[in-house]
């Protein structure tokens, strides 16, 4: 990020990333986040802390016809991964515990795998159907919501990267930014996040460091569209 860029309303920068509040509205064309012809085979690398217990989507990719093509939803005690319209798998994992969570979610063929503990723990789930191969390049990418009328994800994001290969999955902590590497624990070097929320934020976070080329991810998502 550069100092000349601004973040969307309801998104607040802090020294390790950004905080999404209830007022956040972040949407961009799929073409600005993922290369043309992108498939649903990909790896998500996440470092985040939920601030509110709800059933919000972390993100959703929707086609031009508003069909859900890809998404991750956090409900109490579970992570739900959607691959195609009304097709999903779930994992028993609680994000809504006030702690920081580092994880990787790999979607490969008909299998979805959740990696935690720097890859030492992994759980597989079978989609049991043939999934759509390509994402609609004319679709939209929504961060923190399934649509503009659904509940908003509220929390802090240290890292959100999308990789086209599964190479990083088994040792994903090597691909985390330095300040995101303390997995599944509070970060002792960070002050409490909630008191940092100003009424009318306008600042810019620093550029995420990448260990290998990933797709555009969160950096472009909050700056790609003038409508933001």
N, C-alpha and C positions, 0 to 999 in steps of 0.2 A: 504494500500500500504506500502511496505517497501522500504527503501532507496536503496536496492540492485536491485530493479526492475527499468526498464526503460519504458518510454512511447513511443508509435509509432511516427514516423515522422509526423510532422504537428499537433501534439497534445501537448499543453503546459499546465503544471500544474500551478495553482495559489492557494491561501490559502483556497478557498472555493470549489475547484473542478478542472475541466480541461477546456481548451479552444480548440475548434476544428477550425483549419484554413483551407484554401482552399487546402492545401497540405496534409491534413489528409487522410489516407487510413487505415481504421480499419475494419477488417473482421475476423471472427472466426467460427469454426464449431458450429452448433446449439447445439450439445451434450455438449459443454463446457460452454454454457450459460444457457440452460434449461435442466431439467432432462429428461431422456428417456421417451417417451410416453406423453410428455406435450401436453395439449389440447389448443385450441384457446380461451378457457374461462380463462381470467386472468385480472389483474388490473395493469395498468401502473401508477407509481407515478413519476412525472416530476417536476424539478425545473431548469429553463433555461432562457437564454437571447440570442436572435438572434442578430447577428452582421451584417448580410447582407440580403437584401430582395431578395429572389429567390423562386423557387418551389421545394426545396430539400426535400428529405425524412429525417426524424429524424432517422429512422432505417427501415430495411426491413429484413424479414425472407423469404428465398427462398429455394425451394425444390432442391433435387439433379438434377432434370430436369430443374432447373432455373425458376420454376413457383413461382410467388409471393403468399405466404401463409398468411403473416401478415405484416402490415406496417403502419406507421404514416407519413403523408406528410403535410408540412406547405406551403400553398400558401397565397399570400396577402389576408387577410380578412377571411381565412377559414382554418380549420383543417380537413384533409381527413383521415379516418381510413379505411384501406383495410383489409378485412378478406376473403381470398380466391382469386383466380386468377380473376382479373378484376371485383371484387365485392367490393363495398365501400359505405360508408356513409360520410356525411360532416356536420360540425358545423360552424356557423358564429362566428368566433373568430380570432382576429388578433394577431399573435405572433410577427410579424415583426414591432414592434413599439419602439424598443430600450429599453424596460423595462424588468424587471424580471417577469417571470410567473411561478406560482406554480399551478399544476393541477393534476387531476387524470382522467384516461380514463379506464372505466370498460367495458369489453366485456363479455357478459353473455347471453347464449342462442342466440336468434336472435336480441338482443337489445344491442346497444352501448350507453354508457352514459358518457358525459363529465361533470366533477365536477370542479367548480371553487369557489373562495371565501371561502376556507376551508370547502367546502361541502354545503354551504348555497345556492349556485346556481347550478342547474343541468339541463342538456338538454338531452333528449333521442332521439335516431334515430333507426328505425327498418331496419334490413337488408333485409327483404322481401324474404329471401331464406334460405335454409338449408346450413349452413356453414360446412366446413371441420372440423372434430373433432380433429385430431391429426396433429402435426407438424412433418415434415420429419426429423428424427434424423440424417440423412446423409446430411441434407441441410446446408445452410450457413446463418450466422447472420452478416449483414452489418450495421455499425453505420454511420449515416450521408449521406447515399446514397441508391439509389434503385439498382444500379449496378455500376460496376467500371467505366462506361463511362458517368454516369449521374452527374448532378451538386451536389456539396458538401454542406452539412449544415455547416454554419459558425456561431459559437457562443459559449457561455459559458454554461457548464453544472455543476450545483451544485449537483443534485441528479437524478439518473435514476434507479428506482427499479421496479422489476416485482414480483407481488404477485399472488399466485394461487387462492386466495379467494377475495371476495368483501368486506371483513370485514373492511378494512381501508378506503373505498371509501367515506363514509358519513362524516368522521372526519379525512380526510387525513392529515391535518396539524399536528396532533399528531404524525405522522409517518415521518415527515420531519426532516432532520438534523436541529440543532439549527440555523445555519447560513442561512438556506433556508426558514425560517418560515415567513419572511415578504412578504406575497403574493402580486403579482401584483403591486409592487412598486420598485423603485430603492433602492438599499441597501446603506444607508448613510455611513456605516462603511467600504465600499470598495472603493479603488481608481479606477480611470478610467481603464478599462481593456485593451483597444487597445494599449496604450503606453507600456504595459508590454510585448508585443510580441517580443521576441528575434529572430535573424535570424536562429540560430541553437540550438533549445531548447533540453535539456536532463536533466530531473529531474523527481521526482515522487511525486504525490499527497498523501495525507493522506488517511487512510482507512475510507470509509463511515460508519457512525454509523447507526445501524438498530434497530428500536423499536420492530419489531417482525421478525421472520425468513422469508426472502424473497428469491426468486430465485437468481441466480448468478449475473445477472445485469451487470452494467458498469464495476465493479471492475475486473471481469474475462475477459470481452470483450477485454480490452486493454493489457492483459498479457497472454491470453490463448494459442495463436498460435505462434510458432516460426517464422512463415512467416511474422509476424508483424515487 
